[in-house]
């Protein structure tokens, strides 16, 4: 008889939201505060809150009496050591691409013995991506492919991950730079992006666009001059799971607003209108 975990400690929102979409949220006995943000039902259920896979603590994990710990990127070496020290079966993911995300969903579904639910969830995501890609293709034919700068952190500047770059391509944009790598203000200024997007890890939608654009010397970029500087909710782009579909639509609205006029989780930088003298 195979082992099926019934008491799971989830150390990243991507794991939690996947388990939720598989219809097995009650299997989670402890999770992070970021998990509660993406799955508010956890707050009502009074789940134990623990540190994530960047700052995991063995004592917190053991106190929840789990039969499995599941985590995903980002990791810190000391945190992984704490997870292993807990001595509980540990499943860790490190996705880089959309295919990796699908594979992780499939693995979680298989371990929880709901492989068919996992297959359907993946197919739903792929169907949405195909739909957006089809609409974006029409927009490309009329207005081309805007160049998109998208960052997941602001100090230092770190470009968004490869799965975000893939989604930007689907939405009809061109991702500038190497996904997941560092860059700098001067390089971005020289690339002169048509669209600037910030989605800082752990920041929700609270990126101070109005401050960072002038501070970085980006006020004369095409993006700033044409009022195409945006913040997208952190969990929409930095959570490699089903929530990426919300990020997909937010990206599409930023890149080709003529085809995707509105989206949740997307905020445009406020531009002060100069007064006449």
C-alpha positions as CSV (number, residue, x, y, z in Angstrom):
1,X,0.0,0.0,0.0
2,X,1.5,3.4,-1.1
3,X,2.1,6.2,1.4
4,X,-0.3,9.1,1.0
5,X,0.5,12.2,3.1
6,X,-2.4,13.5,5.1
7,X,-0.6,16.2,7.2
8,X,1.4,18.5,5.0
9,X,3.5,21.5,5.9
10,X,3.7,23.7,2.9
11,X,6.6,26.2,2.8
12,X,5.7,28.1,-0.4
13,X,2.5,29.5,-1.9
14,X,3.0,27.7,-5.2
15,X,2.7,24.4,-3.3
16,X,-0.3,25.6,-1.3
17,X,-2.3,26.9,-4.2
18,X,-1.7,23.7,-6.2
19,X,-3.0,21.6,-3.3
20,X,-5.9,23.9,-3.1
21,X,-6.7,23.6,-6.8
22,X,-6.5,19.8,-6.4
23,X,-9.3,20.0,-3.8
24,X,-7.2,18.9,-0.9
25,X,-6.6,22.0,1.1
26,X,-7.6,20.1,4.3
27,X,-4.4,18.1,4.0
28,X,-2.3,21.2,4.9
29,X,-1.7,21.5,8.7
30,X,0.8,24.4,8.5
31,X,1.8,26.9,5.9
32,X,3.4,30.4,5.5
33,X,1.8,33.8,5.8
34,X,2.2,34.1,2.1
35,X,0.2,31.0,1.5
36,X,-2.7,32.5,3.4
37,X,-2.5,35.5,1.1
38,X,-3.2,33.3,-2.0
39,X,-5.6,30.9,-0.2
40,X,-7.6,33.1,2.3
41,X,-9.6,30.0,3.3
42,X,-6.6,28.9,5.3
43,X,-7.1,31.9,7.7
44,X,-10.6,30.7,8.5
45,X,-9.3,27.2,9.1
46,X,-6.8,28.5,11.7
47,X,-3.7,26.7,10.2
48,X,-0.4,27.0,12.0
49,X,1.8,29.7,10.4
50,X,5.5,28.7,9.9
51,X,8.5,30.2,8.2
52,X,9.0,29.6,4.4
53,X,11.6,27.6,2.5
54,X,14.0,30.6,2.8
55,X,13.9,30.8,6.6
56,X,12.5,27.4,7.6
57,X,12.8,26.3,11.3
58,X,12.8,22.6,12.3
59,X,11.0,23.3,15.6
60,X,8.1,25.0,13.8
61,X,7.8,22.1,11.3
62,X,7.9,19.4,14.0
63,X,5.3,21.2,16.1
64,X,2.8,20.7,13.3
65,X,3.3,16.9,13.4
66,X,3.4,16.6,9.6
67,X,3.9,13.4,7.6
68,X,5.5,15.4,4.7
69,X,7.0,18.8,4.1
70,X,6.7,20.3,0.6
71,X,8.7,23.3,-0.5
72,X,9.7,25.2,-3.6
73,X,12.0,28.0,-4.7
74,X,13.5,30.2,-3.4
75,X,15.7,28.3,-1.0
76,X,18.5,29.2,1.4
77,X,21.1,26.6,2.4
78,X,20.5,27.1,6.1
79,X,16.7,26.7,5.6
80,X,17.1,23.4,3.7
81,X,19.3,22.2,6.5
82,X,16.5,23.0,9.0
83,X,14.0,21.2,6.9
84,X,16.2,18.1,6.7
85,X,16.9,18.3,10.4
86,X,13.2,17.9,11.1
87,X,13.5,14.3,9.8
88,X,10.2,14.4,8.0
89,X,9.8,13.2,4.4
90,X,10.6,16.2,2.3
91,X,9.7,17.0,-1.3
92,X,11.4,20.0,-2.8
93,X,10.8,21.7,-6.2
94,X,13.0,24.1,-8.2
95,X,11.1,25.0,-11.4
96,X,12.6,27.1,-14.1
97,X,10.2,26.8,-17.0
98,X,6.4,26.4,-17.5
99,X,7.1,22.7,-18.3
100,X,8.7,22.4,-14.9
101,X,5.7,24.0,-13.3
102,X,3.4,21.5,-15.0
103,X,5.7,18.7,-13.9
104,X,5.6,19.9,-10.3
105,X,1.8,19.9,-10.3
106,X,1.8,16.4,-11.7
107,X,4.1,15.2,-9.0
108,X,2.1,16.7,-6.2
109,X,-1.1,15.2,-7.7
110,X,0.5,11.8,-8.0
111,X,1.7,11.8,-4.4
112,X,-1.7,12.8,-3.2
113,X,-3.2,10.1,-5.4
114,X,-5.3,12.4,-7.5
115,X,-3.4,12.2,-10.8
116,X,-6.4,12.9,-13.0
117,X,-7.1,16.1,-11.1
118,X,-3.5,17.1,-11.7
119,X,-3.8,16.4,-15.4
120,X,-7.0,18.4,-15.7
121,X,-5.4,21.4,-13.9
122,X,-2.5,21.4,-16.2
123,X,-4.7,21.2,-19.3
124,X,-6.8,24.1,-17.9
125,X,-3.6,26.2,-17.6
126,X,-2.4,25.3,-21.0
127,X,-5.8,26.1,-22.6
128,X,-5.7,29.6,-21.0
129,X,-2.2,30.2,-22.3
130,X,-3.1,29.0,-25.8
131,X,-6.2,31.3,-25.7
132,X,-4.2,34.4,-24.7
133,X,-1.5,33.5,-27.3
134,X,-4.1,33.4,-30.1
135,X,-5.5,36.8,-29.1
136,X,-2.0,38.2,-28.7
137,X,-1.0,37.0,-32.2
138,X,-3.6,39.2,-33.8
139,X,-2.3,42.2,-31.8
140,X,1.2,41.5,-32.9
141,X,0.1,41.6,-36.5
142,X,-1.2,45.2,-36.0
143,X,1.2,46.7,-33.5
144,X,4.3,44.4,-33.3
145,X,6.1,43.1,-30.2
146,X,6.9,45.6,-27.5
147,X,10.1,45.2,-25.6
148,X,9.4,44.4,-22.0
149,X,11.6,44.8,-18.9
150,X,10.2,42.8,-16.0
151,X,11.9,42.6,-12.6
152,X,11.2,40.4,-9.5
153,X,13.4,42.5,-7.2
154,X,14.5,46.1,-7.0
155,X,17.7,46.2,-4.8
156,X,19.6,44.8,-6.6
157,X,17.8,44.6,-9.8
158,X,16.9,41.0,-10.6
159,X,15.0,40.1,-13.7
160,X,11.9,37.9,-13.4
161,X,12.2,34.1,-13.8
162,X,12.1,32.1,-17.0
163,X,8.5,31.1,-16.7
164,X,7.6,34.8,-16.7
165,X,9.7,35.3,-19.8
166,X,7.8,32.6,-21.5
167,X,4.5,34.2,-20.5
168,X,5.6,37.5,-21.9
169,X,6.4,35.9,-25.2
170,X,3.0,34.3,-25.2
171,X,1.4,37.7,-24.6
172,X,3.2,39.2,-27.6
173,X,6.2,40.9,-25.9
174,X,9.9,40.5,-26.1
175,X,11.6,39.8,-22.7
176,X,14.7,41.9,-22.2
177,X,17.7,40.3,-20.6
178,X,18.5,37.0,-19.1
179,X,15.7,35.6,-16.8
180,X,16.6,35.4,-13.1
181,X,19.9,37.3,-13.6
182,X,21.0,40.6,-12.2
183,X,21.0,43.8,-14.2
184,X,21.5,47.5,-13.5
185,X,19.8,50.9,-14.1
186,X,22.1,52.0,-16.9
187,X,21.7,48.8,-18.9
188,X,17.9,49.0,-18.7
189,X,18.0,52.7,-19.7
190,X,20.1,51.8,-22.8
191,X,17.7,49.0,-23.8
192,X,14.9,51.6,-23.6
193,X,12.0,49.2,-22.9
194,X,8.5,49.9,-24.3
195,X,7.0,48.4,-21.2
196,X,8.4,48.3,-17.6
197,X,6.9,45.8,-15.1
198,X,7.8,45.3,-11.5
199,X,6.6,42.3,-9.3
200,X,8.7,42.3,-6.2
201,X,8.8,39.1,-4.2
202,X,6.8,39.5,-1.0
203,X,5.7,43.0,-1.8
204,X,2.2,42.3,-3.1
205,X,1.3,45.3,-5.2
206,X,3.3,47.8,-3.2
207,X,6.1,48.6,-5.6
208,X,6.8,52.4,-5.4
209,X,6.8,53.0,-9.2
210,X,6.5,56.7,-8.9
211,X,9.8,56.9,-6.9
212,X,11.9,54.2,-8.6
213,X,11.5,55.3,-12.2
214,X,12.9,58.8,-11.8
215,X,15.5,57.6,-9.2
216,X,16.8,55.1,-11.7
217,X,16.9,57.6,-14.6
218,X,14.2,55.9,-16.5
219,X,11.9,58.8,-17.0
220,X,12.9,59.2,-20.7
221,X,12.4,55.6,-21.6
222,X,9.7,54.7,-24.1
223,X,7.8,53.0,-21.2
224,X,7.7,56.0,-19.0
225,X,7.1,58.5,-21.8
226,X,4.1,56.5,-23.0
227,X,2.8,55.8,-19.4
228,X,3.4,52.0,-19.7
229,X,5.1,51.4,-16.3
230,X,3.2,48.8,-14.2
231,X,3.2,46.8,-11.0
232,X,1.8,43.3,-11.1
233,X,0.8,41.5,-7.9
234,X,3.8,39.5,-6.6
235,X,1.8,36.2,-6.3
236,X,0.7,36.4,-9.9
237,X,4.3,36.1,-11.3
238,X,6.5,34.8,-8.6
239,X,4.3,31.8,-7.5
240,X,5.1,29.0,-10.0
241,X,1.7,27.3,-9.9
242,X,-1.9,27.9,-11.1
243,X,-1.8,31.6,-10.1
244,X,0.4,32.2,-13.1
245,X,-2.7,32.3,-15.2
246,X,-3.7,35.5,-13.4
247,X,-0.2,36.8,-14.1
248,X,-0.7,35.9,-17.7
249,X,-3.7,38.1,-18.1
250,X,-2.1,40.9,-16.2
251,X,0.9,40.7,-18.5
252,X,-1.3,40.7,-21.6
253,X,-3.1,43.8,-20.5
254,X,0.2,45.6,-19.9
255,X,1.8,44.5,-23.2
256,X,-1.2,44.7,-25.6
257,X,-4.0,46.7,-24.0
258,X,-5.8,47.0,-27.3
259,X,-6.5,43.3,-27.1
260,X,-6.7,42.9,-23.3
261,X,-8.1,46.1,-21.9
262,X,-8.5,45.2,-18.3
263,X,-7.0,42.8,-15.7
264,X,-7.0,42.3,-12.0
265,X,-3.6,42.6,-10.2
266,X,-2.3,45.2,-12.6
267,X,-1.5,48.8,-11.5
268,X,-0.2,51.5,-13.7
269,X,2.2,54.2,-12.5
270,X,0.5,57.5,-11.7
271,X,1.8,60.2,-13.9
272,X,1.7,63.8,-12.6
273,X,0.1,66.1,-15.2
274,X,2.3,69.3,-15.4
275,X,0.4,72.5,-14.8
276,X,0.7,75.3,-17.3
277,X,2.7,78.4,-16.4
